[in-house]
Each structure stands twice: as C-alpha cells, then as structure tokens.
C-alpha cells in the first residue's frame, strides 16, 4: 500500500459506505465470498499480479470503476469468460449485490476492490488494462464539490498509464454538466482520442452495452444518457 506521504493515501471517500442492513444471505457472501475475490494492493507498495488474480486464465483484464449494483459488470463477465474484470466499489450494498450475481452465475473471472478505485491505481501495472468503464459516476453537481468528480486530470494520467495502447475508455452519464466536464478534460488529454464520428455515437450505447439499474431509473425520470467512448493512443 502507498506510504503515508503518498497523495493516494490522502484520498477521502465522500459517498456512502453502507445503505440498508444486508439480508442474511448477502451478509454471508460479504463474509465468505468477498475475501476470496478481493484484490488487495501489496503491503510493500508493490504491483498487483493481475495474471494470477483470477480463478481462471484470462486473455485480457478490464476495469469497472463504481459498479453500482454490479449488473453491468456481471453481464460483461458472463459474456466474456476469457476476460478478467476488476470491479471497484466502496459501497457495501453494491458489493453484496455483485457477489450475488457472481454466485448465481458461477462467474470465475471477477475480482473486487471494495474501496475507491484511485487507491488501487498505483498498484496496477503499466499498460495492463484493456478496457475501463466509468458509468454514471456521482456527478457532484454543486460547484464546490466538482473536485470530487472521478474524471479529473490526475485520474486521467493514472488511467493513461495503466491502459494498454488501443484500450477503450467508456464514460456514461445522464448529467449534462458532468458530461461537459468529462468531455473537456478527456479530449484535451494527449493519451485519449474520442471515437465519435456522428451524433449517434454519443446518443446511442455501444453494441455490447448492458443497461444498468441507474440508467433505467434515469430514463424513467426523463433524463437522457450520453455515452462517450475513447481510445488510448499509442505510446509511440
């Protein structure tokens, strides 16, 4: 883990850690299954061995930041059994929900980091991640809270380091202010290229998209989700 003077160690999580009391079955999953799936940064500030982190051999590793109830991550893992997916989520109830999906679907290609993803980044190898999902992150709409937003210059620097050349970054949100914020910062970052060629490319989801519970709720409330896809440029 990072040292006390490392900026990563000073990160503060502003969201909730826990919601309603877990049902006994889900509490049991947190106590019994989570320890077997938990991805823990090495205590000596070393680098995580992603190749050996999963119960099955994988050809690639993807990362989902803030997976919510886990339905998107679980569906992607089921559709791509040869891809290892690391899910990051500090909210205990969301972790328990994903664990339920993992158990019921028999998924062997999932690891969980139950904390802020930015704490994990320093322990991930360079050019190791083939796809990153940052879907419907908290938009922190008040101006004084904008610094809490996940998409930020320092976060993008870390993503650029850990993503492979040609890797895809998917960002989705139904909050116009957050979309504008994210688009401005990602497009000005030299490591990322926006893949949009027409309006359809940001108003319609990618072909292999899996709708999330939050996304359905947003649509019912009249919100319009926006889908932004970027490619990690070649380091050469």
SEDODO-947013 format. One record per residue (C-alpha): residue number from 1; residue in one letter; x, y, z. Coordinates in steps of 0.25 Angstrom, whole numbers, plus 2048, in hexadecimal, padded with zeros to 3 digits. Example, Ala and Ser with C-alpha at 12.3 -4.5 7.8 and 13.67 -1.06 7.14 Angstrom:
<sites>
<site num="1" residuo="A" u="831" v="7EE" w="81F"/>
<site num="2" residuo="S" u="837" v="7FC" w="81D"/>
</sites>
This chain:
<sites>
<site num="1" residuo="X" u="800" v="800" w="800"/>
<site num="2" residuo="X" u="804" v="80E" w="7FE"/>
<site num="3" residuo="X" u="80C" v="815" w="808"/>
<site num="4" residuo="X" u="806" v="820" w="812"/>
<site num="5" residuo="X" u="80C" v="82B" w="809"/>
<site num="6" residuo="X" u="806" v="826" w="7FC"/>
<site num="7" residuo="X" u="7FB" v="82E" w="7F7"/>
<site num="8" residuo="X" u="7F3" v="821" w="7F4"/>
<site num="9" residuo="X" u="7F3" v="81F" w="803"/>
<site num="10" residuo="X" u="7ED" v="82C" w="806"/>
<site num="11" residuo="X" u="7E0" v="829" w="7FD"/>
<site num="12" residuo="X" u="7D3" v="82B" w="804"/>
<site num="13" residuo="X" u="7C7" v="824" w="800"/>
<site num="14" residuo="X" u="7BB" v="82D" w="801"/>
<site num="15" residuo="X" u="7B0" v="823" w="7FD"/>
<site num="16" residuo="X" u="7A8" v="81A" w="806"/>
<site num="17" residuo="X" u="7AF" v="80D" w="80A"/>
<site num="18" residuo="X" u="7A3" v="805" w="80E"/>
<site num="19" residuo="X" u="794" v="806" w="80C"/>
<site num="20" residuo="X" u="789" v="7FE" w="812"/>
<site num="21" residuo="X" u="78C" v="7F1" w="81A"/>
<site num="22" residuo="X" u="790" v="7E6" w="811"/>
<site num="23" residuo="X" u="788" v="7D9" w="811"/>
<site num="24" residuo="X" u="78E" v="7CD" w="818"/>
<site num="25" residuo="X" u="791" v="7C7" w="80A"/>
<site num="26" residuo="X" u="799" v="7D3" w="805"/>
<site num="27" residuo="X" u="7A0" v="7D5" w="812"/>
<site num="28" residuo="X" u="7A5" v="7C7" w="811"/>
<site num="29" residuo="X" u="7AA" v="7CA" w="803"/>
<site num="30" residuo="X" u="7B2" v="7D6" w="808"/>
<site num="31" residuo="X" u="7B8" v="7CE" w="814"/>
<site num="32" residuo="X" u="7BB" v="7C1" w="80C"/>
<site num="33" residuo="X" u="7BC" v="7C4" w="7FD"/>
<site num="34" residuo="X" u="7C1" v="7D2" w="7FD"/>
<site num="35" residuo="X" u="7CF" v="7CE" w="803"/>
<site num="36" residuo="X" u="7D1" v="7C4" w="7F8"/>
<site num="37" residuo="X" u="7CE" v="7CE" w="7ED"/>
<site num="38" residuo="X" u="7D5" v="7DB" w="7F4"/>
<site num="39" residuo="X" u="7E0" v="7E1" w="7EC"/>
<site num="40" residuo="X" u="7EA" v="7E7" w="7F7"/>
<site num="41" residuo="X" u="7F5" v="7F0" w="7F3"/>
<site num="42" residuo="X" u="803" v="7EA" w="7F8"/>
<site num="43" residuo="X" u="806" v="7EF" w="806"/>
<site num="44" residuo="X" u="814" v="7F2" w="801"/>
<site num="45" residuo="X" u="80F" v="7FD" w="7F7"/>
<site num="46" residuo="X" u="812" v="7F3" w="7EC"/>
<site num="47" residuo="X" u="80A" v="7F0" w="7DF"/>
<site num="48" residuo="X" u="7FE" v="7E6" w="7DF"/>
<site num="49" residuo="X" u="800" v="7DA" w="7D7"/>
<site num="50" residuo="X" u="7F3" v="7DB" w="7CE"/>
<site num="51" residuo="X" u="7F7" v="7CE" w="7C7"/>
<site num="52" residuo="X" u="7F5" v="7C6" w="7D3"/>
<site num="53" residuo="X" u="7EA" v="7CE" w="7D9"/>
<site num="54" residuo="X" u="7DE" v="7C5" w="7D3"/>
<site num="55" residuo="X" u="7DA" v="7B7" w="7D5"/>
<site num="56" residuo="X" u="7DB" v="7B4" w="7C6"/>
<site num="57" residuo="X" u="7E5" v="7B8" w="7BC"/>
<site num="58" residuo="X" u="7E1" v="7C5" w="7B5"/>
<site num="59" residuo="X" u="7E6" v="7CC" w="7A8"/>
<site num="60" residuo="X" u="7E3" v="7DA" w="7AC"/>
<site num="61" residuo="X" u="7DF" v="7E2" w="7B8"/>
<site num="62" residuo="X" u="7D4" v="7EC" w="7B9"/>
<site num="63" residuo="X" u="7D1" v="7F6" w="7C4"/>
<site num="64" residuo="X" u="7C4" v="7FC" w="7C8"/>
<site num="65" residuo="X" u="7C4" v="808" w="7D2"/>
<site num="66" residuo="X" u="7B8" v="809" w="7DB"/>
<site num="67" residuo="X" u="7B0" v="7FD" w="7D6"/>
<site num="68" residuo="X" u="7A3" v="801" w="7DE"/>
<site num="69" residuo="X" u="79B" v="7F4" w="7DF"/>
<site num="70" residuo="X" u="7A4" v="7EC" w="7D7"/>
<site num="71" residuo="X" u="79A" v="7E8" w="7CC"/>
<site num="72" residuo="X" u="7A3" v="7EE" w="7C0"/>
<site num="73" residuo="X" u="7B0" v="7E8" w="7C6"/>
<site num="74" residuo="X" u="7A9" v="7DA" w="7C8"/>
<site num="75" residuo="X" u="7A3" v="7DB" w="7BA"/>
<site num="76" residuo="X" u="7B1" v="7DE" w="7B3"/>
<site num="77" residuo="X" u="7B8" v="7D4" w="7BB"/>
<site num="78" residuo="X" u="7AE" v="7C9" w="7B7"/>
<site num="79" residuo="X" u="7AF" v="7CE" w="7A8"/>
<site num="80" residuo="X" u="7BE" v="7CE" w="7A8"/>
<site num="81" residuo="X" u="7C2" v="7C2" w="7B1"/>
<site num="82" residuo="X" u="7D1" v="7C3" w="7AC"/>
<site num="83" residuo="X" u="7D2" v="7D1" w="7B1"/>
<site num="84" residuo="X" u="7D5" v="7D4" w="7BF"/>
<site num="85" residuo="X" u="7CD" v="7E0" w="7C5"/>
<site num="86" residuo="X" u="7D1" v="7E8" w="7D1"/>
<site num="87" residuo="X" u="7C5" v="7F0" w="7D7"/>
<site num="88" residuo="X" u="7C8" v="7FB" w="7E1"/>
<site num="89" residuo="X" u="7BC" v="800" w="7EA"/>
<site num="90" residuo="X" u="7BD" v="805" w="7F9"/>
<site num="91" residuo="X" u="7AE" v="803" w="7FB"/>
<site num="92" residuo="X" u="7AC" v="7F7" w="803"/>
<site num="93" residuo="X" u="79E" v="7F4" w="7FE"/>
<site num="94" residuo="X" u="7A3" v="7F5" w="7EF"/>
<site num="95" residuo="X" u="7AE" v="7EB" w="7F2"/>
<site num="96" residuo="X" u="7A4" v="7E2" w="7F8"/>
<site num="97" residuo="X" u="79B" v="7E3" w="7EC"/>
<site num="98" residuo="X" u="7A7" v="7E0" w="7E3"/>
<site num="99" residuo="X" u="7AA" v="7D4" w="7EC"/>
<site num="100" residuo="X" u="79C" v="7CE" w="7EA"/>
<site num="101" residuo="X" u="79E" v="7CF" w="7DB"/>
<site num="102" residuo="X" u="7AB" v="7C8" w="7DB"/>
<site num="103" residuo="X" u="7A6" v="7BD" w="7E4"/>
<site num="104" residuo="X" u="799" v="7BB" w="7DC"/>
<site num="105" residuo="X" u="7A0" v="7BB" w="7CE"/>
<site num="106" residuo="X" u="7AC" v="7B4" w="7D2"/>
<site num="107" residuo="X" u="7B6" v="7BF" w="7CE"/>
<site num="108" residuo="X" u="7C5" v="7BB" w="7D0"/>
<site num="109" residuo="X" u="7CB" v="7C7" w="7C9"/>
<site num="110" residuo="X" u="7C7" v="7D2" w="7D3"/>
<site num="111" residuo="X" u="7D0" v="7D9" w="7DD"/>
<site num="112" residuo="X" u="7CB" v="7E4" w="7E7"/>
<site num="113" residuo="X" u="7D2" v="7F0" w="7ED"/>
<site num="114" residuo="X" u="7C8" v="7F5" w="7F7"/>
<site num="115" residuo="X" u="7CD" v="803" w="7F8"/>
<site num="116" residuo="X" u="7D0" v="810" w="7F0"/>
<site num="117" residuo="X" u="7D6" v="80B" w="7E3"/>
<site num="118" residuo="X" u="7E0" v="817" w="7E3"/>
<site num="119" residuo="X" u="7E7" v="810" w="7EF"/>
<site num="120" residuo="X" u="7E9" v="804" w="7E6"/>
<site num="121" residuo="X" u="7EF" v="80B" w="7DA"/>
<site num="122" residuo="X" u="7FD" v="80C" w="7E0"/>
<site num="123" residuo="X" u="7FE" v="7FD" w="7E2"/>
<site num="124" residuo="X" u="7F9" v="7F9" w="7D3"/>
<site num="125" residuo="X" u="804" v="7F6" w="7C9"/>
<site num="126" residuo="X" u="807" v="7FF" w="7BD"/>
<site num="127" residuo="X" u="7FF" v="7FC" w="7B0"/>
<site num="128" residuo="X" u="7F7" v="7F1" w="7B7"/>
<site num="129" residuo="X" u="7E8" v="7F5" w="7B5"/>
<site num="130" residuo="X" u="7E1" v="7F2" w="7A8"/>
<site num="131" residuo="X" u="7D4" v="7FA" w="7AB"/>
<site num="132" residuo="X" u="7CF" v="803" w="7B6"/>
<site num="133" residuo="X" u="7C1" v="806" w="7BA"/>
<site num="134" residuo="X" u="7BD" v="813" w="7C1"/>
<site num="135" residuo="X" u="7AE" v="812" w="7C1"/>
<site num="136" residuo="X" u="7A4" v="81C" w="7C7"/>
<site num="137" residuo="X" u="7AE" v="821" w="7D1"/>
<site num="138" residuo="X" u="7A9" v="82B" w="7DC"/>
<site num="139" residuo="X" u="7A9" v="838" w="7D4"/>
<site num="140" residuo="X" u="7AB" v="840" w="7E1"/>
<site num="141" residuo="X" u="7A2" v="84B" w="7DB"/>
<site num="142" residuo="X" u="7A6" v="856" w="7E5"/>
<site num="143" residuo="X" u="7B2" v="85F" w="7E0"/>
<site num="144" residuo="X" u="7B9" v="85E" w="7ED"/>
<site num="145" residuo="X" u="7B8" v="84F" w="7EC"/>
<site num="146" residuo="X" u="7BE" v="84E" w="7DE"/>
<site num="147" residuo="X" u="7CC" v="84A" w="7E3"/>
<site num="148" residuo="X" u="7C5" v="83D" w="7E8"/>
<site num="149" residuo="X" u="7C2" v="838" w="7DA"/>
<site num="150" residuo="X" u="7C8" v="82C" w="7D5"/>
<site num="151" residuo="X" u="7CC" v="831" w="7C7"/>
<site num="152" residuo="X" u="7D8" v="83B" w="7CB"/>
<site num="153" residuo="X" u="7E6" v="83E" w="7C5"/>
<site num="154" residuo="X" u="7ED" v="835" w="7CF"/>
<site num="155" residuo="X" u="7E4" v="82A" w="7CE"/>
<site num="156" residuo="X" u="7E5" v="82A" w="7BE"/>
<site num="157" residuo="X" u="7F4" v="82A" w="7C0"/>
<site num="158" residuo="X" u="7F3" v="81D" w="7C8"/>
<site num="159" residuo="X" u="7E9" v="817" w="7BE"/>
<site num="160" residuo="X" u="7F3" v="81A" w="7B3"/>
<site num="161" residuo="X" u="7FE" v="813" w="7BA"/>
<site num="162" residuo="X" u="7F6" v="806" w="7BD"/>
<site num="163" residuo="X" u="7EF" v="805" w="7B0"/>
<site num="164" residuo="X" u="7F4" v="7FD" w="7A4"/>
<site num="165" residuo="X" u="7F7" v="804" w="797"/>
<site num="166" residuo="X" u="7E9" v="804" w="790"/>
<site num="167" residuo="X" u="7E2" v="801" w="79C"/>
<site num="168" residuo="X" u="7D4" v="807" w="79D"/>
<site num="169" residuo="X" u="7CE" v="810" w="7A8"/>
<site num="170" residuo="X" u="7BF" v="811" w="7A9"/>
<site num="171" residuo="X" u="7B9" v="81C" w="7B1"/>
<site num="172" residuo="X" u="7AA" v="81E" w="7B2"/>
<site num="173" residuo="X" u="7A1" v="828" w="7BA"/>
<site num="174" residuo="X" u="793" v="82E" w="7B9"/>
<site num="175" residuo="X" u="798" v="83B" w="7C0"/>
<site num="176" residuo="X" u="79B" v="845" w="7B5"/>
<site num="177" residuo="X" u="7A5" v="84D" w="7BE"/>
<site num="178" residuo="X" u="7AD" v="841" w="7C1"/>
<site num="179" residuo="X" u="7AD" v="83D" w="7B2"/>
<site num="180" residuo="X" u="7B3" v="84A" w="7AE"/>
<site num="181" residuo="X" u="7BD" v="84A" w="7B9"/>
<site num="182" residuo="X" u="7C2" v="83C" w="7B5"/>
<site num="183" residuo="X" u="7C2" v="83E" w="7A6"/>
<site num="184" residuo="X" u="7CA" v="84B" w="7A8"/>
<site num="185" residuo="X" u="7D5" v="844" w="7B1"/>
<site num="186" residuo="X" u="7D6" v="837" w="7A9"/>
<site num="187" residuo="X" u="7D7" v="83D" w="79B"/>
<site num="188" residuo="X" u="7E2" v="847" w="7A0"/>
<site num="189" residuo="X" u="7EA" v="83B" w="7A6"/>
<site num="190" residuo="X" u="7F4" v="837" w="79C"/>
<site num="191" residuo="X" u="7F3" v="828" w="79F"/>
<site num="192" residuo="X" u="7E4" v="827" w="79B"/>
<site num="193" residuo="X" u="7DD" v="828" w="78D"/>
<site num="194" residuo="X" u="7CE" v="82A" w="78D"/>
<site num="195" residuo="X" u="7C7" v="81F" w="783"/>
<site num="196" residuo="X" u="7BB" v="827" w="780"/>
<site num="197" residuo="X" u="7B8" v="82A" w="771"/>
<site num="198" residuo="X" u="7AA" v="82D" w="772"/>
<site num="199" residuo="X" u="79F" v="831" w="77C"/>
<site num="200" residuo="X" u="79A" v="823" w="77C"/>
<site num="201" residuo="X" u="7A8" v="81F" w="783"/>
<site num="202" residuo="X" u="7A5" v="826" w="790"/>
<site num="203" residuo="X" u="795" v="825" w="790"/>
<site num="204" residuo="X" u="795" v="816" w="78E"/>
<site num="205" residuo="X" u="79D" v="80C" w="796"/>
<site num="206" residuo="X" u="7A7" v="803" w="790"/>
<site num="207" residuo="X" u="7A2" v="7F6" w="78A"/>
<site num="208" residuo="X" u="7A6" v="7ED" w="796"/>
<site num="209" residuo="X" u="7A0" v="7F7" w="7A0"/>
<site num="210" residuo="X" u="79A" v="7F1" w="7AD"/>
<site num="211" residuo="X" u="78F" v="7FB" w="7B3"/>
<site num="212" residuo="X" u="791" v="7FE" w="7C2"/>
<site num="213" residuo="X" u="786" v="800" w="7CC"/>
<site num="214" residuo="X" u="78A" v="80E" w="7CE"/>
<site num="215" residuo="X" u="789" v="810" w="7BF"/>
<site num="216" residuo="X" u="77B" v="80B" w="7BE"/>
<site num="217" residuo="X" u="777" v="814" w="7CA"/>
<site num="218" residuo="X" u="77D" v="820" w="7C3"/>
<site num="219" residuo="X" u="775" v="81D" w="7B6"/>
<site num="220" residuo="X" u="768" v="81C" w="7BE"/>
<site num="221" residuo="X" u="76B" v="829" w="7C4"/>
<site num="222" residuo="X" u="76D" v="82F" w="7B7"/>
<site num="223" residuo="X" u="77C" v="831" w="7B7"/>
<site num="224" residuo="X" u="784" v="82E" w="7AA"/>
<site num="225" residuo="X" u="790" v="825" w="7AC"/>
<site num="226" residuo="X" u="79D" v="829" w="7A4"/>
<site num="227" residuo="X" u="7A7" v="81E" w="7A0"/>
<site num="228" residuo="X" u="7B6" v="823" w="79E"/>
<site num="229" residuo="X" u="7C0" v="819" w="798"/>
<site num="230" residuo="X" u="7CF" v="81C" w="797"/>
<site num="231" residuo="X" u="7DB" v="814" w="793"/>
<site num="232" residuo="X" u="7E8" v="814" w="79A"/>
<site num="233" residuo="X" u="7F2" v="81A" w="790"/>
<site num="234" residuo="X" u="7FF" v="812" w="78C"/>
<site num="235" residuo="X" u="80B" v="815" w="795"/>
<site num="236" residuo="X" u="813" v="816" w="789"/>
</sites>
